[in-house]
Amino acid sequence: MQLRHHQGADGAQPDDHHVARDGAGSAQCGVLIDLLTGPTLREKLTGAINAVPAHLVIDLSAVQFLASIGLNVLVEILAAQEAAGRHLALVVNDNHAVTHSLQATGLDQVFDLHAEIATAIEGCTVPMGAPRPARATTGRLQH
């Protein structure tokens, strides 16, 4: 898993230990999220959100298999982000392996899903509790 932090509006270039005041961090996941890789994913994501509190975008567009443990990890990270007043967005693109798992469990109605990283990062700028714009085909996924 690769973790990155995006430049904030203040022009700062965040590093691994700093996220700009209004920046968002992102994580790109590997191709398999199963019983073998799920605990490592949980550990890395939990460590990342605890070390550098920020809105988070998780890129699942390359994931070829998403087991129930992966869904559980995503729900845990969502709960932690919401409890801390931070946003979580998922980039799923047109990835059937991921969207099928999310739809089958109803989690597609829970997560903020996007087709592109840029729109996911933009989605992190909407204040918590504020209504989110309707999902459109221009980057955000329709339910």
VEXPALO-806001 format. One line per field, with one value per atom (N, C-alpha, C): residue in three letters; atom name; x, y, z. Coordinates in nm, 4 decimals, padded with zeros to 6 digits. Example, Ala and Ser with C-alpha at 12.3 -4.5 7.8 and 13.67 -1.06 7.14 Angstrom:
# residues 2
code = (ALA / ALA / ALA / SER / SER / SER);
site = (N / CA / C / N / CA / C);
x = (01.3190 / 01.2300 / 01.3200 / 01.2850 / 01.3670 / 01.2900);
y = (-00.5690 / -00.4500 / -00.3300 / -00.2250 / -00.1060 / 00.0030);
z = (00.7800 / 00.7800 / 00.7800 / 00.7080 / 00.7140 / 00.7870);
END
This chain:
# residues 143
code = (MET / MET / MET / GLN / GLN / GLN / LEU / LEU / LEU / ARG / ARG / ARG / HIS / HIS / HIS / HIS / HIS / HIS / GLN / GLN / GLN / GLY / GLY / GLY / ALA / ALA / ALA / ASP / ASP / ASP / GLY / GLY / GLY / ALA / ALA / ALA / GLN / GLN / GLN / PRO / PRO / PRO / ASP / ASP / ASP / ASP / ASP / ASP / HIS / HIS / HIS / HIS / HIS / HIS / VAL / VAL / VAL / ALA / ALA / ALA / ARG / ARG / ARG / ASP / ASP / ASP / GLY / GLY / GLY / ALA / ALA / ALA / GLY / GLY / GLY / SER / SER / SER / ALA / ALA / ALA / GLN / GLN / GLN / CYS / CYS / CYS / GLY / GLY / GLY / VAL / VAL / VAL / LEU / LEU / LEU / ILE / ILE / ILE / ASP / ASP / ASP / LEU / LEU / LEU / LEU / LEU / LEU / THR / THR / THR / GLY / GLY / GLY / PRO / PRO / PRO / THR / THR / THR / LEU / LEU / LEU / ARG / ARG / ARG / GLU / GLU / GLU / LYS / LYS / LYS / LEU / LEU / LEU / THR / THR / THR / GLY / GLY / GLY / ALA / ALA / ALA / ILE / ILE / ILE / ASN / ASN / ASN / ALA / ALA / ALA / VAL / VAL / VAL / PRO / PRO / PRO / ALA / ALA / ALA / HIS / HIS / HIS / LEU / LEU / LEU / VAL / VAL / VAL / ILE / ILE / ILE / ASP / ASP / ASP / LEU / LEU / LEU / SER / SER / SER / ALA / ALA / ALA / VAL / VAL / VAL / GLN / GLN / GLN / PHE / PHE / PHE / LEU / LEU / LEU / ALA / ALA / ALA / SER / SER / SER / ILE / ILE / ILE / GLY / GLY / GLY / LEU / LEU / LEU / ASN / ASN / ASN / VAL / VAL / VAL / LEU / LEU / LEU / VAL / VAL / VAL / GLU / GLU / GLU / ILE / ILE / ILE / LEU / LEU / LEU / ALA / ALA / ALA / ALA / ALA / ALA / GLN / GLN / GLN / GLU / GLU / GLU / ALA / ALA / ALA / ALA / ALA / ALA / GLY / GLY / GLY / ARG / ARG / ARG / HIS / HIS / HIS / LEU / LEU / LEU / ALA / ALA / ALA / LEU / LEU / LEU / VAL / VAL / VAL / VAL / VAL / VAL / ASN / ASN / ASN / ASP / ASP / ASP / ASN / ASN / ASN / HIS / HIS / HIS / ALA / ALA / ALA / VAL / VAL / VAL / THR / THR / THR / HIS / HIS / HIS / SER / SER / SER / LEU / LEU / LEU / GLN / GLN / GLN / ALA / ALA / ALA / THR / THR / THR / GLY / GLY / GLY / LEU / LEU / LEU / ASP / ASP / ASP / GLN / GLN / GLN / VAL / VAL / VAL / PHE / PHE / PHE / ASP / ASP / ASP / LEU / LEU / LEU / HIS / HIS / HIS / ALA / ALA / ALA / GLU / GLU / GLU / ILE / ILE / ILE / ALA / ALA / ALA / THR / THR / THR / ALA / ALA / ALA / ILE / ILE / ILE / GLU / GLU / GLU / GLY / GLY / GLY / CYS / CYS / CYS / THR / THR / THR / VAL / VAL / VAL / PRO / PRO / PRO / MET / MET / MET / GLY / GLY / GLY / ALA / ALA / ALA / PRO / PRO / PRO / ARG / ARG / ARG / PRO / PRO / PRO / ALA / ALA / ALA / ARG / ARG / ARG / ALA / ALA / ALA / THR / THR / THR / THR / THR / THR / GLY / GLY / GLY / ARG / ARG / ARG / LEU / LEU / LEU / GLN / GLN / GLN / HIS / HIS / HIS);
site = (N / CA / C / N / CA / C / N / CA / C / N / CA / C / N / CA / C / N / CA / C / N / CA / C / N / CA / C / N / CA / C / N / CA / C / N / CA / C / N / CA / C / N / CA / C / N / CA / C / N / CA / C / N / CA / C / N / CA / C / N / CA / C / N / CA / C / N / CA / C / N / CA / C / N / CA / C / N / CA / C / N / CA / C / N / CA / C / N / CA / C / N / CA / C / N / CA / C / N / CA / C / N / CA / C / N / CA / C / N / CA / C / N / CA / C / N / CA / C / N / CA / C / N / CA / C / N / CA / C / N / CA / C / N / CA / C / N / CA / C / N / CA / C / N / CA / C / N / CA / C / N / CA / C / N / CA / C / N / CA / C / N / CA / C / N / CA / C / N / CA / C / N / CA / C / N / CA / C / N / CA / C / N / CA / C / N / CA / C / N / CA / C / N / CA / C / N / CA / C / N / CA / C / N / CA / C / N / CA / C / N / CA / C / N / CA / C / N / CA / C / N / CA / C / N / CA / C / N / CA / C / N / CA / C / N / CA / C / N / CA / C / N / CA / C / N / CA / C / N / CA / C / N / CA / C / N / CA / C / N / CA / C / N / CA / C / N / CA / C / N / CA / C / N / CA / C / N / CA / C / N / CA / C / N / CA / C / N / CA / C / N / CA / C / N / CA / C / N / CA / C / N / CA / C / N / CA / C / N / CA / C / N / CA / C / N / CA / C / N / CA / C / N / CA / C / N / CA / C / N / CA / C / N / CA / C / N / CA / C / N / CA / C / N / CA / C / N / CA / C / N / CA / C / N / CA / C / N / CA / C / N / CA / C / N / CA / C / N / CA / C / N / CA / C / N / CA / C / N / CA / C / N / CA / C / N / CA / C / N / CA / C / N / CA / C / N / CA / C / N / CA / C / N / CA / C / N / CA / C / N / CA / C / N / CA / C / N / CA / C / N / CA / C / N / CA / C / N / CA / C / N / CA / C / N / CA / C / N / CA / C / N / CA / C / N / CA / C / N / CA / C / N / CA / C / N / CA / C / N / CA / C / N / CA / C / N / CA / C / N / CA / C / N / CA / C / N / CA / C / N / CA / C / N / CA / C / N / CA / C / N / CA / C / N / CA / C / N / CA / C);
x = (00.0839 / 00.0000 / 00.0885 / 00.0545 / 00.1308 / 00.0485 / 00.1068 / 00.0389 / 00.0988 / 00.0128 / 00.0568 / -00.0254 / 00.0330 / -00.0399 / -00.0398 / -00.1532 / -00.1698 / -00.1437 / -00.0973 / -00.0664 / -00.1932 / -00.1825 / -00.2947 / -00.3049 / -00.4140 / -00.4374 / -00.3376 / -00.2683 / -00.1720 / -00.0388 / -00.0284 / 00.0916 / 00.2003 / 00.1821 / 00.2848 / 00.2917 / 00.4088 / 00.4266 / 00.4374 / 00.3279 / 00.3328 / 00.4258 / 00.4857 / 00.5661 / 00.4948 / 00.5602 / 00.4952 / 00.4459 / 00.4947 / 00.4580 / 00.3730 / 00.3332 / 00.2567 / 00.1559 / 00.0354 / -00.0653 / -00.1034 / -00.1088 / -00.1443 / -00.2791 / -00.3012 / -00.4180 / -00.5474 / -00.5643 / -00.6861 / -00.6566 / -00.5455 / -00.5078 / -00.5785 / -00.5566 / -00.6138 / -00.5052 / -00.5024 / -00.4096 / -00.4754 / -00.3971 / -00.4543 / -00.3738 / -00.4402 / -00.3756 / -00.4158 / -00.3184 / -00.3461 / -00.3268 / -00.4306 / -00.4272 / -00.3815 / -00.3270 / -00.2819 / -00.3978 / -00.3671 / -00.4691 / -00.5555 / -00.5072 / -00.5843 / -00.6026 / -00.7272 / -00.7548 / -00.8322 / -00.7581 / -00.8153 / -00.7691 / -00.7893 / -00.7508 / -00.6014 / -00.5211 / -00.3766 / -00.3339 / -00.3930 / -00.3495 / -00.4349 / -00.5548 / -00.6456 / -00.5869 / -00.5250 / -00.4679 / -00.3581 / -00.2772 / -00.1734 / -00.2368 / -00.3417 / -00.4135 / -00.4683 / -00.5323 / -00.5876 / -00.4779 / -00.3656 / -00.2546 / -00.2005 / -00.1793 / -00.1225 / -00.2193 / -00.3468 / -00.4437 / -00.4665 / -00.4774 / -00.4954 / -00.3738 / -00.2552 / -00.1330 / -00.1275 / -00.1697 / -00.1651 / -00.2615 / -00.3845 / -00.4803 / -00.4497 / -00.3821 / -00.3414 / -00.2175 / -00.1253 / -00.0010 / -00.0220 / -00.1062 / -00.1288 / -00.2790 / -00.3464 / -00.4913 / -00.5263 / -00.6055 / -00.6484 / -00.7638 / -00.8311 / -00.9281 / -00.8512 / -00.9174 / -00.8475 / -00.9207 / -00.8432 / -00.8932 / -00.8224 / -00.8995 / -00.8423 / -00.8725 / -00.7668 / -00.7796 / -00.7886 / -00.9067 / -00.9305 / -00.9423 / -00.9074 / -00.9301 / -00.8496 / -00.7392 / -00.6576 / -00.6874 / -00.7770 / -00.8074 / -00.8832 / -00.8353 / -00.8994 / -00.9849 / -00.9631 / -01.0417 / -01.0566 / -01.1806 / -01.2087 / -01.2929 / -01.2275 / -01.2949 / -01.3656 / -01.4437 / -01.5202 / -01.4303 / -01.3114 / -01.2209 / -01.1823 / -01.1680 / -01.1374 / -01.2526 / -01.3750 / -01.4923 / -01.4968 / -01.4657 / -01.4630 / -01.3595 / -01.2414 / -01.1369 / -01.1851 / -01.2476 / -01.2969 / -01.4026 / -01.4911 / -01.5936 / -01.5280 / -01.4270 / -01.3552 / -01.2872 / -01.2241 / -01.1560 / -01.2588 / -01.3728 / -01.4793 / -01.5264 / -01.5493 / -01.5956 / -01.4929 / -01.3648 / -01.2592 / -01.2525 / -01.2635 / -01.2584 / -01.3778 / -01.4968 / -01.6160 / -01.6104 / -01.5624 / -01.5520 / -01.4572 / -01.3581 / -01.2605 / -01.3003 / -01.4184 / -01.4638 / -01.3913 / -01.3399 / -01.2696 / -01.3458 / -01.3194 / -01.3915 / -01.3119 / -01.3826 / -01.3220 / -01.3929 / -01.3154 / -01.3689 / -01.2960 / -01.3690 / -01.3106 / -01.3116 / -01.1997 / -01.1915 / -01.2065 / -01.3142 / -01.3402 / -01.3416 / -01.3425 / -01.3467 / -01.4603 / -01.4410 / -01.5414 / -01.4992 / -01.4424 / -01.3866 / -01.4984 / -01.5378 / -01.6493 / -01.6202 / -01.4961 / -01.4609 / -01.4931 / -01.4710 / -01.4969 / -01.6428 / -01.6956 / -01.8336 / -01.9325 / -01.9066 / -01.9959 / -01.9998 / -01.8834 / -01.8786 / -01.9507 / -01.9302 / -01.9949 / -02.1465 / -02.1905 / -02.3339 / -02.4013 / -02.3361 / -02.3943 / -02.4185 / -02.3383 / -02.3502 / -02.4240 / -02.4580 / -02.5239 / -02.4269 / -02.2985 / -02.1987 / -02.1795 / -02.2297 / -02.2234 / -02.3102 / -02.4048 / -02.4896 / -02.4265 / -02.3191 / -02.2545 / -02.1315 / -02.0511 / -01.9254 / -01.9456 / -01.8564 / -01.8511 / -01.7633 / -01.8260 / -01.7552 / -01.7286 / -01.6095 / -01.5697 / -01.5026 / -01.5077 / -01.4413 / -01.2987 / -01.2668 / -01.1351 / -01.0832 / -00.9519 / -00.8898 / -00.9221 / -00.9184 / -00.9417 / -01.0779 / -01.1830 / -01.3158 / -01.3276 / -01.2548 / -01.2561 / -01.1916 / -01.0801 / -01.0134 / -01.1043 / -01.1681 / -01.2626 / -01.3765 / -01.4220 / -01.5291 / -01.4899 / -01.3618 / -01.3134 / -01.3236 / -01.3489 / -01.3579 / -01.4981 / -01.5959 / -01.7323 / -01.7352 / -01.7804 / -01.7817 / -01.8634 / -01.8169 / -01.8881 / -02.0304 / -02.1255 / -02.2653 / -02.3358 / -02.2605 / -02.3215 / -02.3699 / -02.4781 / -02.5241 / -02.4190 / -02.3994 / -02.3033 / -02.3769 / -02.3087 / -02.3737 / -02.4180 / -02.5228 / -02.5702 / -02.4594 / -02.4516 / -02.3467 / -02.3783 / -02.2778 / -02.2932 / -02.1925 / -02.2024 / -02.1112 / -01.9778 / -01.9609 / -01.8349 / -01.7453 / -01.7090 / -01.6152 / -01.6758 / -01.7970 / -01.8628 / -01.9468 / -01.9602 / -02.0364 / -02.1817 / -02.2685 / -02.4105 / -02.4415 / -02.5397 / -02.5834 / -02.6802);
y = (-00.1166 / 00.0000 / 00.1229 / 00.2166 / 00.3404 / 00.4545 / 00.5290 / 00.6434 / 00.7717 / 00.8658 / 00.9957 / 01.1040 / 01.2216 / 01.3383 / 01.4425 / 01.5046 / 01.5994 / 01.7409 / 01.8230 / 01.9624 / 02.0338 / 02.1093 / 02.1867 / 02.3197 / 02.3889 / 02.5173 / 02.6231 / 02.5990 / 02.6963 / 02.6880 / 02.5941 / 02.5838 / 02.4968 / 02.4481 / 02.3650 / 02.2301 / 02.1714 / 02.0380 / 01.9411 / 01.8750 / 01.7852 / 01.6668 / 01.6157 / 01.4944 / 01.3840 / 01.2750 / 01.1629 / 01.1938 / 01.3002 / 01.3296 / 01.4557 / 01.5129 / 01.6373 / 01.6421 / 01.6818 / 01.7082 / 01.8539 / 01.9259 / 02.0677 / 02.0830 / 02.1988 / 02.2239 / 02.1752 / 02.1981 / 02.1551 / 02.0497 / 01.9768 / 01.8741 / 01.7429 / 01.6489 / 01.5151 / 01.4138 / 01.3070 / 01.1986 / 01.0961 / 01.0147 / 00.9084 / 00.7815 / 00.6691 / 00.5386 / 00.4604 / 00.3978 / 00.3136 / 00.1692 / 00.0873 / -00.0510 / -00.1463 / -00.2599 / -00.3643 / -00.4364 / -00.5405 / -00.6067 / -00.7057 / -00.7572 / -00.8523 / -00.8014 / -00.7986 / -00.7667 / -00.8859 / -00.9753 / -01.1005 / -01.1279 / -01.2496 / -01.2843 / -01.2664 / -01.2843 / -01.2701 / -01.1230 / -01.0407 / -00.9007 / -00.8045 / -00.8462 / -00.7590 / -00.7028 / -00.7859 / -00.7330 / -00.6284 / -00.6491 / -00.5504 / -00.4206 / -00.4318 / -00.3120 / -00.2353 / -00.3080 / -00.2443 / -00.1708 / -00.2390 / -00.1815 / -00.0555 / -00.0614 / 00.0540 / 00.1716 / 00.1457 / 00.2549 / 00.3157 / 00.2317 / 00.2828 / 00.3639 / 00.3132 / 00.3873 / 00.5208 / 00.5210 / 00.6443 / 00.7495 / 00.7082 / 00.8090 / 00.8556 / 00.7741 / 00.8160 / 00.9049 / 00.8769 / 00.9538 / 01.0893 / 01.0937 / 01.2175 / 01.2355 / 01.2917 / 01.3091 / 01.3996 / 01.3474 / 01.4235 / 01.3499 / 01.4188 / 01.3503 / 01.2439 / 01.1358 / 01.0247 / 00.9792 / 00.9551 / 00.8965 / 00.7627 / 00.6551 / 00.5232 / 00.4830 / 00.4568 / 00.4192 / 00.2675 / 00.2186 / 00.0748 / 00.0348 / 00.1242 / 00.0993 / -00.0180 / -00.0564 / -00.1682 / -00.2987 / -00.2963 / -00.4152 / -00.5156 / -00.6390 / -00.7435 / -00.8365 / -00.8367 / -00.9211 / -00.8496 / -00.8314 / -00.7634 / -00.8568 / -00.9215 / -01.0155 / -00.9392 / -01.0130 / -00.9493 / -00.8821 / -00.9345 / -00.8687 / -00.7302 / -00.7149 / -00.5841 / -00.4868 / -00.5352 / -00.4509 / -00.4099 / -00.5026 / -00.4745 / -00.3667 / -00.3775 / -00.2769 / -00.1401 / -00.1352 / -00.0067 / 00.0539 / -00.0297 / 00.0192 / 00.0714 / 00.0017 / 00.0469 / 00.1821 / 00.1973 / 00.3234 / 00.4351 / 00.4059 / 00.5053 / 00.5514 / 00.4569 / 00.4912 / 00.5787 / 00.5444 / 00.6230 / 00.7633 / 00.7731 / 00.9045 / 00.9903 / 00.9321 / 01.0078 / 01.0492 / 00.9615 / 00.9947 / 01.1118 / 01.1242 / 01.2331 / 01.3559 / 01.3515 / 01.4660 / 01.4792 / 01.3660 / 01.3676 / 01.2835 / 01.3102 / 01.2454 / 01.1282 / 01.0291 / 00.9174 / 00.9044 / 00.9006 / 00.8779 / 00.7597 / 00.6813 / 00.5654 / 00.5880 / 00.5582 / 00.5622 / 00.4187 / 00.3937 / 00.2583 / 00.2493 / 00.3632 / 00.3674 / 00.2782 / 00.1993 / 00.1035 / -00.0374 / -00.0510 / -00.1775 / -00.2668 / -00.3655 / -00.4531 / -00.5351 / -00.5752 / -00.6554 / -00.5792 / -00.4508 / -00.3684 / -00.3262 / -00.2733 / -00.2237 / -00.3353 / -00.4563 / -00.5690 / -00.6001 / -00.6046 / -00.6315 / -00.5228 / -00.3984 / -00.2873 / -00.2900 / -00.3170 / -00.3209 / -00.4398 / -00.5553 / -00.6761 / -00.6605 / -00.5802 / -00.5609 / -00.4323 / -00.3522 / -00.2238 / -00.1139 / -00.1437 / -00.0438 / 00.0639 / 00.0410 / 00.1463 / 00.2650 / 00.2417 / 00.3494 / 00.4194 / 00.3628 / 00.4152 / 00.4979 / 00.4492 / 00.5153 / 00.6214 / 00.7198 / 00.8235 / 00.7687 / 00.7221 / 00.6543 / 00.7491 / 00.7351 / 00.8196 / 00.7376 / 00.7893 / 00.7253 / 00.7745 / 00.8910 / 00.9514 / 01.0062 / 01.0057 / 01.0596 / 01.2079 / 01.2835 / 01.4282 / 01.4599 / 01.3891 / 01.4175 / 01.3693 / 01.2625 / 01.2142 / 01.3171 / 01.3727 / 01.4763 / 01.5984 / 01.6348 / 01.7473 / 01.7195 / 01.5928 / 01.5545 / 01.5707 / 01.5656 / 01.5834 / 01.7279 / 01.8203 / 01.9610 / 01.9995 / 01.9110 / 01.9381 / 01.9180 / 02.0199 / 02.0063 / 01.8859 / 01.8219 / 01.7071 / 01.7492 / 01.6655 / 01.6921 / 01.7730 / 01.8392 / 01.9177 / 01.8224 / 01.8599 / 01.7716 / 01.7619 / 01.6427 / 01.6205 / 01.6355 / 01.6873 / 01.7009 / 01.5650 / 01.5666 / 01.4421 / 01.3812 / 01.2515 / 01.1835 / 01.1944 / 01.2290 / 01.2453 / 01.1573 / 01.1515 / 01.0678 / 01.1366 / 01.2568 / 01.3279 / 01.3089 / 01.1856 / 01.1600 / 01.0932 / 01.1286 / 01.0634 / 00.9509 / 00.8465 / 00.7308 / 00.7411 / 00.6995 / 00.6959 / 00.5671 / 00.5732 / 00.4504 / 00.3778);
z = (00.0000 / 00.0000 / 00.0000 / -00.0837 / -00.0943 / -00.0353 / 00.0565 / 00.1164 / 00.0623 / 00.0256 / -00.0247 / 00.0422 / 00.0490 / 00.0986 / -00.0114 / -00.0296 / -00.1384 / -00.0911 / -00.1825 / -00.1503 / -00.1057 / -00.0016 / 00.0482 / -00.0229 / 00.0012 / -00.0630 / -00.0181 / 00.0955 / 00.1444 / 00.0702 / -00.0276 / -00.1087 / -00.0488 / 00.0735 / 00.1373 / 00.0670 / 00.0652 / 00.0107 / 00.1275 / 00.1642 / 00.2788 / 00.2533 / 00.3609 / 00.3495 / 00.4262 / 00.4546 / 00.5199 / 00.6603 / 00.7206 / 00.8587 / 00.8735 / 00.7613 / 00.7688 / 00.6556 / 00.6866 / 00.5846 / 00.6005 / 00.4892 / 00.4948 / 00.5651 / 00.6227 / 00.7048 / 00.6389 / 00.5101 / 00.4431 / 00.3372 / 00.3548 / 00.2587 / 00.2861 / 00.1966 / 00.2123 / 00.1842 / 00.2621 / 00.2360 / 00.1466 / 00.0792 / -00.0025 / 00.0155 / -00.0050 / 00.0014 / -00.1215 / -00.1850 / -00.3005 / -00.2569 / -00.2739 / -00.2266 / -00.3353 / -00.2920 / -00.3836 / -00.4497 / -00.5245 / -00.6042 / -00.5271 / -00.4150 / -00.3354 / -00.1934 / -00.1493 / -00.0087 / 00.0454 / 00.1128 / 00.1599 / 00.3028 / 00.3510 / 00.4881 / 00.5131 / 00.4109 / 00.4261 / 00.4309 / 00.3460 / 00.3362 / 00.4193 / 00.4591 / 00.5340 / 00.6627 / 00.7472 / 00.8715 / 00.8468 / 00.7433 / 00.7107 / 00.6635 / 00.5832 / 00.5375 / 00.6571 / 00.7504 / 00.8712 / 00.9485 / 00.9682 / 01.0443 / 00.9776 / 00.8470 / 00.7769 / 00.7727 / 00.7443 / 00.7387 / 00.8768 / 00.9789 / 01.1152 / 01.1574 / 01.1289 / 01.1596 / 01.0879 / 00.9623 / 00.8834 / 00.9365 / 00.9693 / 01.0153 / 01.1568 / 01.2348 / 01.3687 / 01.3646 / 01.2740 / 01.2648 / 01.2005 / 01.0980 / 01.0229 / 01.0048 / 01.1046 / 01.0937 / 00.9763 / 00.8846 / 00.7671 / 00.7024 / 00.6111 / 00.5278 / 00.4508 / 00.4137 / 00.3494 / 00.2243 / 00.1179 / -00.0059 / -00.0221 / -00.0377 / -00.0602 / -00.2045 / -00.2798 / -00.4203 / -00.4308 / -00.4656 / -00.4796 / -00.6267 / -00.7162 / -00.8587 / -00.9136 / -00.8507 / -00.8993 / -00.8263 / -00.7284 / -00.6500 / -00.7367 / -00.7412 / -00.8207 / -00.7356 / -00.6039 / -00.5142 / -00.3809 / -00.3375 / -00.2116 / -00.1249 / -00.0296 / 00.0607 / 00.1727 / 00.2502 / 00.3583 / 00.4607 / 00.4844 / 00.5798 / 00.5286 / 00.3979 / 00.3405 / 00.3609 / 00.3435 / 00.3683 / 00.5153 / 00.6042 / 00.7477 / 00.7800 / 00.7200 / 00.7421 / 00.6945 / 00.5787 / 00.5269 / 00.6193 / 00.6719 / 00.7656 / 00.8935 / 00.9446 / 01.0644 / 01.0398 / 00.9243 / 00.8925 / 00.8758 / 00.8130 / 00.7991 / 00.9368 / 01.0279 / 01.1630 / 01.2349 / 01.2219 / 01.2865 / 01.2266 / 01.0948 / 01.0296 / 01.0728 / 01.0712 / 01.1104 / 01.2563 / 01.3438 / 01.4863 / 01.5091 / 01.4224 / 01.4343 / 01.3529 / 01.2893 / 01.2106 / 01.0772 / 01.0274 / 00.8993 / 00.7975 / 00.6714 / 00.5624 / 00.5055 / 00.4539 / 00.3821 / 00.2484 / 00.1408 / 00.0070 / -00.0547 / -00.1335 / -00.2008 / -00.3512 / -00.4159 / -00.5612 / -00.6096 / -00.6853 / -00.7332 / -00.8852 / -00.9533 / -01.0988 / -01.1457 / -01.2484 / -01.2953 / -01.2560 / -01.1381 / -01.0930 / -01.0405 / -01.1219 / -01.0858 / -00.9598 / -00.9407 / -00.8226 / -00.6940 / -00.6951 / -00.5765 / -00.5708 / -00.6805 / -00.6780 / -00.6494 / -00.6996 / -00.6719 / -00.5218 / -00.4583 / -00.3134 / -00.2351 / -00.2737 / -00.2034 / -00.2239 / -00.3466 / -00.3750 / -00.3080 / -00.3088 / -00.2495 / -00.1005 / -00.0350 / 00.1096 / 00.1473 / 00.0482 / 00.0745 / 00.1144 / 00.1153 / 00.1549 / 00.0496 / -00.0715 / -00.1730 / -00.1325 / -00.0409 / 00.0101 / 00.1302 / 00.1832 / 00.3036 / 00.2692 / 00.1745 / 00.1394 / 00.0331 / 00.0344 / -00.0684 / -00.1807 / -00.2897 / -00.3982 / -00.5143 / -00.5730 / -00.6852 / -00.7937 / -00.9151 / -01.0286 / -01.0450 / -00.9895 / -01.0071 / -00.8750 / -00.8610 / -00.7390 / -00.7228 / -00.8323 / -00.8242 / -00.7641 / -00.8058 / -00.7507 / -00.6067 / -00.5731 / -00.4347 / -00.3419 / -00.3852 / -00.3051 / -00.2930 / -00.4008 / -00.3984 / -00.3014 / -00.2971 / -00.2054 / -00.0598 / -00.0323 / 00.1046 / 00.1511 / 00.0608 / 00.0995 / 00.1463 / 00.1249 / 00.1703 / 00.3213 / 00.3987 / 00.5445 / 00.5908 / 00.6987 / 00.7566 / 00.7915 / 00.7591 / 00.7889 / 00.6821 / 00.5948 / 00.4876 / 00.3796 / 00.3105 / 00.2034 / 00.0930 / 00.0440 / -00.0641 / -00.1965 / -00.2986 / -00.4287 / -00.4818 / -00.5638 / -00.6242 / -00.7083 / -00.7044 / -00.7803 / -00.9285 / -01.0036 / -01.1474 / -01.2183 / -01.3500 / -01.4268 / -01.4488 / -01.4003 / -01.4185 / -01.2968 / -01.2712 / -01.1636 / -01.0435 / -01.0073 / -00.8940 / -00.9464 / -00.8723 / -00.9180 / -00.8773 / -00.9668 / -00.9360 / -00.8634 / -00.7740 / -00.7040 / -00.7913);
END
